[in-house]
Amino acid sequence: MSIYVGNLSYSVTQDDLSKVFSEYGTVTRVQLPTDRETGRARGFGFVEMESSAAEDAAIQALDGAEWMGRVMKVNKARPREDKGSRSGGGNWGRNASGYSRKY
């Protein structure tokens, strides 16, 4: 299981997040997604811990807690949704034969 941590300060580091969660058990992985263009943290992250009991304790204790000037949102991460292709509308503005309609 993975824990979603939202509303983080943009200056937070993986080490910072690991230290906070390690108070509730062994942290096995921390991810802080960054913006592709700026390289800046996106304000959320994911934490994985060694046991589900440690994860539950961390969620219980940290959800709604203020840290680095922000109120954290901490819960079980949901599986990533498949958003499909981003290629667009395909035949937008064309009829079945592939030619544009005349209006």
C-alpha positions in Angstrom: 0.0 0.0 0.0 1.0 3.5 -0.6 0.1 6.7 1.3 -0.9 9.9 -0.5 0.3 13.1 1.2 -1.2 16.3 -0.2 -1.0 20.0 0.4 2.8 19.9 0.9 5.0 22.9 0.9 6.8 23.2 -2.5 10.2 23.3 -0.6 9.7 19.9 1.1 12.3 17.2 0.3 12.2 13.4 0.3 14.3 13.4 3.4 11.9 15.8 5.2 9.0 13.6 4.4 10.8 10.5 5.4 11.7 11.9 8.8 8.1 12.8 9.6 6.8 9.4 8.6 9.6 7.5 10.3 8.2 8.5 13.7 5.4 5.9 13.0 7.6 3.1 11.5 10.2 2.2 8.9 9.8 4.2 5.6 10.7 2.1 2.6 10.0 4.6 -0.2 9.2 8.3 -0.7 8.2 9.9 -4.0 7.8 13.6 -4.7 6.6 14.1 -8.3 8.0 17.2 -9.9 6.7 19.5 -12.7 8.2 18.6 -16.0 8.9 22.1 -17.1 10.1 23.8 -13.9 11.4 20.8 -12.0 9.7 22.1 -8.8 7.8 19.8 -6.5 4.1 19.6 -7.3 2.8 19.8 -3.7 2.1 16.2 -3.1 3.9 12.9 -2.6 3.7 9.2 -1.8 5.1 7.3 1.1 5.4 3.5 1.5 6.1 2.0 4.9 7.2 -1.5 6.0 3.9 -2.5 7.6 0.3 -1.6 7.1 0.0 -1.0 10.9 2.7 1.7 10.6 0.9 3.2 7.5 -2.4 3.3 9.4 -0.8 4.9 12.4 0.9 7.6 10.2 -2.4 8.3 8.4 -4.3 8.6 11.7 -1.7 10.9 13.2 -0.8 13.1 10.3 -4.0 13.7 8.4 -5.0 17.3 9.1 -1.7 18.0 10.9 0.0 21.3 10.2 3.6 21.0 8.9 5.8 23.6 7.3 2.9 26.1 7.3 0.4 23.8 5.6 -2.3 21.4 6.7 -1.5 18.0 5.3 -4.0 15.7 3.6 -2.9 12.1 4.3 -4.8 9.0 3.2 -4.4 5.7 1.4 -3.4 6.3 -2.2 -5.9 5.2 -4.8 -4.7 3.2 -7.8 -3.8 5.3 -10.7 -6.6 5.7 -13.3 -5.9 4.9 -16.9 -6.7 8.1 -18.7 -6.2 6.5 -22.1 -4.8 8.2 -25.2 -4.3 11.9 -25.2 -4.3 12.1 -29.0 -7.4 14.2 -29.2 -10.7 13.9 -31.1 -9.6 11.9 -34.1 -12.3 12.6 -36.7 -13.4 16.0 -35.3 -15.0 18.0 -38.1 -14.8 15.2 -40.7 -17.5 12.9 -42.0 -17.1 9.1 -42.5 -15.2 9.6 -45.8 -12.6 11.6 -44.1 -13.4 14.9 -45.8 -14.5 18.1 -44.0 -18.1 19.0 -44.2 -19.3 22.0 -46.1 -21.6 24.4 -44.3 
